[in-house]
Amino acid sequence: MKLTVVGTGYVGLVTGTCMAETGVEVLCIDNNAEKVAMMEKGQLPIYEPHLDVLFQRNIKSGRLKFSKDLKAGLDHATIIMLALPTPDGGDGSADLSYVLQVSESIGKQMTEYKVIVNKSTVPVGTAEKVKTTLSQFTSIPFDVVSNPEFLREGFAVDDFLKPERIIIGSESARAVELMKQLYGPFVRSGNPIIVMDEKSSELTKYAANAFLATKITFMNEIANFCEKVGADVDMVRRGVGTDSRIGKRFLFPGIGYGGSCFPKDVKALFQSGQQVDYTFNILNAVIQSNDQQKKILLPRIEAYFKGQLKGKTIAIWGLAFKPETDDIREAPALFMIEGLLKAGAIIKTYDPEAMPNVQKVFGDKILYCSNKYEAATGADALLICTEWSIFRSTDFERLKTLMLSPSIFDGRNLYDTKTLREEGFYYSSIGRALIQSE
């Protein structure tokens, strides 16, 4: 079987590589010549655990190839997957210009039946817009399918190879059969392929992300309340999570969600409601609460230094929006850096993967270190923004000798409060008692 994937971001590269791993002949199309040349040499433009091994193996086998030529992609396969960016259009709505531009190009160049698959996260009604665009430029038969992805950055390869479900949005029996053949190798263990109409498929992706974002935000609100009344959010989380109706996942409090999906998708779904005169009151609250949560530790740091942050050195561990990725889109660390710089602080950072991307944003305004202890050396306080595993095991005795002041502001609740009390640290976390050094 053959497949063309248009767009080589996180979704496109993971999709193309994992499809090739099952024997599909995949051609990935991207209009960035430098990026195409890089990938042809076996170099990944993104960091995603375990993707490199599959990527290089399938390039060597000849099952994974790259090109700038969209026409070559149309000639290569019947199924054309669009894994294109749908960024925030400025008002919260999804910008579909990339999807519709490529759809127009496909319509102008296609010479035989194609299945055009929206793999990108798109608002309800996008399949109809793609159909309309294609129809303006071709009379050749085609089908448009909605096939949303449910990949977690940092676990995307495993999620793709072992999906909990495959959603196919189409009312065309021909297109559905082709999609089932394509995904057959991934559902041998019995996980379902769920077929529905295009609009329901498009909404399924938004609904899933919006629900998870709501769950995270709700727990953050509970954590903030815990601090007001003297409760321990870890105890509350465990008690709540054992309820099978709720579940244990996405109940860990912190400094808000970020990344390429949750912030954009929640806003896009809210905006979609506005366009049909419906207000998602819950989502409006989620958006506002998460924006506040990202900066919740900033006033605590300011209070610790009695409003005198100018000239103070703050070490930051973790810059990516989550561990196991170099993605910094909407990362809470960026908001904290902006606030600290505005207050006149000196910032030293360390992240195992995301520092090159952060450097593109802040340049030489902050310092980039080779390890976590170098970042902490000479720091007046330590701020933890990402729960990388490397931060979980820390030599606190060594850390205390390196820092000018033994103070930690933990946005991910990595450490046991009792341990930090015994080690003599000032320790401020989320939803738990403040630990003040003796």
N, C-alpha and C positions, 0 to 999 in steps of 0.2 A: 504494500500500500504506500501511497505517496501523500505528502502534506506540505503545504506552503504556509509559513508563519510570517506575517508582516509586522515588524516591530521587534526589537531585541532588547527590551528592558527586562525587569525581573520576570514578568509573566511570560514574555515571548521566549526568552532563553531557556527558562525551566521547561516550558511546554515543548519547545523544539527538541531539546536535549533528551528529555524523558521519553518522548515519542520515538526518537531515534533508537533509544535503548531497547525498545521492543521490536526493532526491525523495520520500522517505518523509514522511508527515504524522505528526509526533511530538508527543505530549502528555506533558509531564513533570509528575509529581505529587510534591508535598512538603507535609508538614504544618506547615511553618514559614511563616507568612503573610508575615513580613518578608522572608524570603528569596525567596519567590515574587514579591512586589512588586518587589524589586530586580532579579530576572531579567527580568521583564516590561518593565522600563525599559532592558534591554540591558546590565545591569551584571553581570559575572561575580563570583561569591562566592569563586572560587579563582583562583590563578595557574597557568596551563598554557600554554606557548608555542604560538602560532598558533591557539589555541582562540577567542580574542576575535573574529577576523575572521569565522570560520565561524559563530560564535554570533550575532553581530549581523546577518549576511547572511540567515540562515535565520529569524530573528525578523521581519525586514522583509518577507521573502517570504511569511510566514504559515505556513511549514512547521514551525516550532518554537514551541510554546505551553506555557504553564505553568498549573497549577491546584493548589488544596489538596484538591479534591474527588475522592476515589478512585472514587466512582460515575461521575463524568464520565469518568474514565480507562477504566473497564470498558465504558462505552457507546461509547467512541471507537474501540477496536481489539480484534481477536481475540487478538493477541499482547501479553501483559502481562509486561514484564521487571522483575524485582525486583533493584534495585541498592542494597541496604540495608546498613547497617553490621553487621558480625559481630565485635564487639570481643572482646578477651580477657575471658573470664568470671571471671577472678580466679585460676583454677587452671591456666591455660594453654589450657583448652578454649575453643572459639568460642561466644560467646553468640548463640543463634539467636532470641532473644525478638522482635527486630524483624521477622525473616522470618516467624515463625509468627503474630505478631499481625496482620500485613498479610494473610497467607494466610487467617486466620479472617475478617477483614473482607471479603475477596474472596468467600469461600464464602457469606457471609450476603447479599451483594449481587448476585452474578452471575445473569444471566437467560438466558444462552445459552453455547454451547461457547466455552471459552477455552484458550489455551496459556499456562501460567504458567511463566515462564523464570527459573531461578535464575542471575542474572548475578553475584551476590555470591560471594565465595570461601567455600565452606561444606564442612563435614566430610562424609565418606562416610556415606551414609544419609539426608542431609537431604531429598533428593527424596521419599523414602518418608515422612518426617515431614510434609512439605508436603501430600502426597497424603492422608495420614491426617487432617490438620487440615481440609482442604477437604471431605473426605467426611463429616465430622461436621456440616457446615452446609449441604450442597447435594447434590441427587441429579442435578443437571445434568451432562452429560458434560464432561470436561476432560482435559487432558494436562499433565504436569509435565516440563519439560526442564531439563537441566543444560547451561549454556552459559558456561563460565568465560572470564574475560577474561585477556589476557596483555599488559597495557599497562604501559609503563615511564613513571613520572612524569617529566616533562620531554620525553618523546618520544611521549606518549600519542596525539596526533592522527595522527601519521605511522604509528604502530603499528596504529591502528584502520583507517585508510584503506588501508594496505598490509600486511595480516596475513600472517604466515608460515603460519598454519593457523587454521582455525575448528573448534572441537570442539563437537559436538552430541551430548549424551547423552540418548537416548530410544529406546524400543522401539516407539513409535507411528509408523507410516508417515505418517499425516496430519500429525502435528506436525513430523516431519522435513522433509516437503515444504514446509510453510509456512516453516520456518526456512531452508531452502535458497533459497527465493524471496527472503527478506529479505536474505540475505547474498550473493546472486548478484552484485551490482555490485562487491563487494570481492575477488572471486576470479577475475576475468576473465583475469588473467595466468597462471593455472594453479596457484596455491597451493591446497592441498587443503582440502576440507571433510571432516573425519573423523567418522564416525558410530559411536557406541558406546553401551553401556548407561550408565545414569545414574551408578552407583557408580564405574565406571571413569573417567568424565568428571570427577567430583568429585575423585577421587584424582589425576588427571593434573595439575590445577592445583597441588595441594599438593606433588606429587612434583617438579614443575619448579622451584618456588620453593625447596624444601628442597635440591635438588641445587645450585642456584646459590649459595645461602647457604653450603653446604658447601664449594664451590669457593673462594669468597671467604675463608672461615675457614681453609682449608688453606693458602692463599697467605700469609695473615697469620702463621700458625704458622711457615712456612718463612722469612718475613722476620725474625721474632724469633730464629730459630735462626741466620740469616745474621749477625746482630749478635754472637752469641756466638762464632762461629768465624772472623769476618773476611771472609765472603763478601759479594757485592753482589747484593741481591735483583733489581735491574734486569737484571743479566746472567742470573741464574737464570730470571727470568720470560720473557725473550726466548728462551732455550734451550728451555724447557719448552713455550712457546706455539707453537713451530713444528711441534710434533707434531700432526698432523691429528686424532689421536684425542682430543686435549685441547683444542686451540684457544687463541686469544689472549685471548678475552674473559673478564672476571671474574677476571683474574689480577693485578690491581693491588692491592698491599698498602695498608693504611691503618689507621684507628682504628675499624674495625668497621662493620658494616652497620646501617642503621636503617630508618625509614619505616613505612608502613602495612601492608606485606605480609610481608617476610621474617621479622621478629621474631615477629609474630602467627601466621603460617602454620606456621613451624617448630615453635613451641610447640604449636599445635593438632594437628599431625600426630603429634607425640610423645605428646600426651595421648590422641589417638584410639587409638594403639597400646596405651597403658596400659589403656584401657577393654576391650580384648579380650585382655588378659594377654600383650601383646607389647611388648618394650622396644626402641625404636630407639636402640641404643647410640651410633651415629654422631651422631644428632641431639642426644642428650643432651650429647655432647662439643662439638658446634657451639654450642649455647646457652651453655654455660659459658665456652667460649673467647671467644665474641663479647662477652659481658658484661665479661670481663677486658680485652679489646682496646680497648674504648671508653675506658678510663681509663689506658691504658698510658703516656701522656705525662705524666700527673700526677706520678708519683714522680720523673720526670726533671726536671720544672720545680722541684719541691721541692728536689731535690739541687743544682740549679744555684744556688738561692738559699740553700743550706746550711740548709734547713728553716725559713727566715725569710721566709715569704710575706706575712705580715701587713703591710698598707700598700703592698705592691708593686702596680704597675699592670700588668695583663696585657691586651694587645689581642687580640681574637679576630676573625679573618676567616672568615666563613662560619658560619651557624647552621642552615640547612636540612640535612636528612639527606643530600641530594645536590644538585648544581647544577640549575638550570632548574626549580625548584619552590619554593613557600613552605611546604612540608610539614615540620614539625619533629617529627613523631611518632617517638619512639625515636632522635632525632638524637644522635650522639655529643657534639655541642657542649653539649647540655643536661647531660649527665653531668659534663663537664669544668667547666662553670660552677658546678654544685652543689659539686664538690670544691674549686674555687678559692675560692668564697665561704666555705665552711666553714673554709678555711685563713686567711681574713682578707684576701684579695686584693681589689683594686679592678679592676673589669672594664669595658673599653670594647669595644663590638662594632660590627661592620658586616656586613650581608648585603644584597644587592640586592633581595630580596623577602621574607625571612622575619622581619624585625624586628618587625612588628606582632604576629605570632603569638607570638614570644618574649616580647614585652612583656606579653602576657596571662598568661604564666607567672611571670615574675620582676618585673614592675612596675618600680619605681624602684630595685631592688636593684643594677641594672647600668646602664651608660650606653650610649646608642644614637647612632651617629655617621652623618653624611651621606655619608662616603666612607671608603675604606680608609686613606688617609693621615691623616685626622682621628683615626681610631681609634688609629693608631700613635703619634700625637704624645704625647710624654711617657711612653711605655710602657717598662717595664723588660724586657718580653719580648713577643714576638708568637707567638700560637698559631693555626695554620691548621687548620680543621676541615672545610671544604667546598671542593671543587676548582672553584669558579666560574672561568670563563675570564678574568674581569676581574682575578683575582689572579695569573694566569700571567705577565703582562708587568708587571714592577715596576721602578721606578727605585730601585735599591738604594743609590745614593749619597744620594738624597733621603731614603730610609727611614732610613739610618744617622744622618743629621743630626737627624731628628725624634725618634728613640728615645733614651731615656736609656742603654740598653745594647743593643748590636747582637746580639741573640739571637733566633733563630727556632726554634720547635718545630713542625715541619711534619708534620701527620697525614695528608697526602695526597701527599707526595713531589712537589711541584710544581716544585722547582728543581734545577738541576744542582749537584752538590756541588762541582765544580771552580770554578764561578762564585762560589759563596758563600764558598769559601776565599779566592779572589782579592779579593773585596769586603771581607774581614775580619770576617765574621760567625761567631758561634757558631751552628752549624746542626745540629739533631738531627732526623732523619727516621726512616722506618720501614724496617728491613732494610738500611740502608746505613751506611757509616762515619761516626762523629761528626766534625764539622768544628769545630775550636776556633780562635777568632781568636788571632792572634799577640799 
